[in-house]
Amino acid sequence: MDPASAYILDQPEPYRSILLHLQSIIVHAIPEVTLKFKYKIPFYYLEGKPFCYLNQSKNYVDLGFWMSAHLTVHLEHMTTAGRKMMRSLRYISLKDIDEAILRDVLENAREVKDKKFYK
């Protein structure tokens, strides 16, 4: 088993279920992403560039976006939690996941990736 999948499956509940659900949404929304294990967490790459990551920390799961400073949708649902560059959607339970918001943010992140400043 690859390290990224092992990371997800090794998490205690409810985090494992949250991570698996997020993973499913990400892959269905952006099928061309590649899952890698970078910085000791599951990291999705798009066209060879960092796209987003999953991280279980404390009592939540973060879905962080690499170029989050350039995102423009649903910022009110994202947290910076003392970070200057990264924003993330944070989930404590499965019911916290609003798929419409998540898909909008994923699509916005794909659009950001396609802009010249990202290349």
Secondary structure, 3 states (H helix, E strand, C coil): CCHHHHHHHCCCCCHHHHHHHHHHHHHHHCCCCEEEEECCEEEEEECCEEEEEEEEECCEEEEEECCHHHCCCCHHHEECCCCCCCEEEEECCHHHCCHHHHHHHHHHHHHHHHCHHHC
